[in-house]
Amino acid sequence: VGSTMAAPDVDATIKCVCGVVRAHILQSEMDRETSEDFALFNDQESRQRRGSSRSLKREKTPSLDDITTFYRDVFGRAQMESDCVIMSLIYVERLIKNTRGNLRPRATNWRSVLFSCMVLASKVWDDLSMWNGDFSQTCPAGVTFTLQRINELELAVLDALEYIVKVPASEYAKYYFLLRSMLIKSGLGGEDLNEMNPLDVDGARRLQAVSTKYQRAASLRQVGNRTGPRSKSLTIELEGLDHRKIGLEHIVDM
């Protein structure tokens, strides 16, 4: 099966996504300052009781294999769809942007950040996504995410994203083609990448529809009212397109 925007080469794409996450971790090591506002995401938090003193030891920078193995284990056990791989990276980078770098993958929190973004991507995209109680059973060996912790992480992520989880087709396409370029340069994608089909109209419509639907549902769960302006997602007008296939130039405003 060829690698397309609707069905990317999962294994190779996971490795590229994990490579981007590791690059963020390495970048964060240059900044020794950490924000206590997002201490919830510390990977050791799940092993400590609330109110107890924190003595977080310095974590070793994970290797690409460490991150990839973790991602593949969760992805496989949760039976996620291939589209969730790219969407999880989109949410990771949105967290970095929305929090002005205060919440980003670090050696001390990368599992919690990545896991929570994978859960969100699955809930937004998968037709039959698991419940949080089920996700707690998908943790790799040596890693524990209780139901309570998953609930807390989910709310913290939604709050940091201002409950904006919609993924426009243009944004997905941009990430897809950037990762595609990484796959080609790394040689991980194989020969199929030379004959990749672009995103079809139905796929673009569904991408926006499901993420918009989840965003509305998540907003209903939001506690309190926000007074500040909320950022808007780009809406792609697909109705006027006569083509069965949409290329990057049709849906991404460069």
Sequence and secondary structure as in RCSB ss.txt:
>XXXX:A:sequence
VGSTMAAPDVDATIKCVCGVVRAHILQSEMDRETSEDFALFNDQESRQRRGSSRSLKREKTPSLDDITTFYRDVF
GRAQMESDCVIMSLIYVERLIKNTRGNLRPRATNWRSVLFSCMVLASKVWDDLSMWNGDFSQTCPAGVTFTLQRI
NELELAVLDALEYIVKVPASEYAKYYFLLRSMLIKSGLGGEDLNEMNPLDVDGARRLQAVSTKYQRAASLRQVGN
RTGPRSKSLTIELEGLDHRKIGLEHIVDM
>XXXX:A:secstr
    SSS  HHHHHHHHHHHHHHHHHHHTT     GGGGGG GGGGGS TTS           HHHHHHHHHHHH
HHTT  THHHHHHHHHHHHHHHHTTTSS   TTTHHHHHHHHHHHHHHHH TT   HHHHTT   TT    HHHH
HHHHHHHHHHTTT     HHHHHHHHHHHHHHHHHHT S GGGGG    BHHHHHHHHHHHHHHHHHHHHH  S 
  S          TT   SB  HHHH   
